[in-house]
Amino acid sequence: MPVAFFTRTRTGALVSRLNNDVIGAQRAFSNTLSGVVSNLVTLVLTLVVMLTLSWQVTLLASSCCRCSWCRPAAWAAGWPRCSARRPR
């Protein structure tokens, strides 16, 4: 921002804007971090229960997911999705 903005704007307004921006960034970070941790715990517990009940069915179910764990890497590499293929 130009220097003129800071000279004509009151200090209290600048501090308030800065404070609101910092609070918004803190909320975004904490919400994202708690979501990631929650999802990881859910994934690990689900896999543990599935493996405890039947490791054979767990392997079958994992293979039927169309490599959902590998999909983000495939998308990053630019591979087309299976559903996007249409006969010509």
Secondary structure, 3 states (H helix, E strand, C coil): CCHHHHHHCCHHHHHHHHHHHHHHHHHHHHHHHHHHHHHHHHHHHHHHHHHHHCHHHHHHHHHCCCCCCCHHHHHHHCCCCHHHCCCC
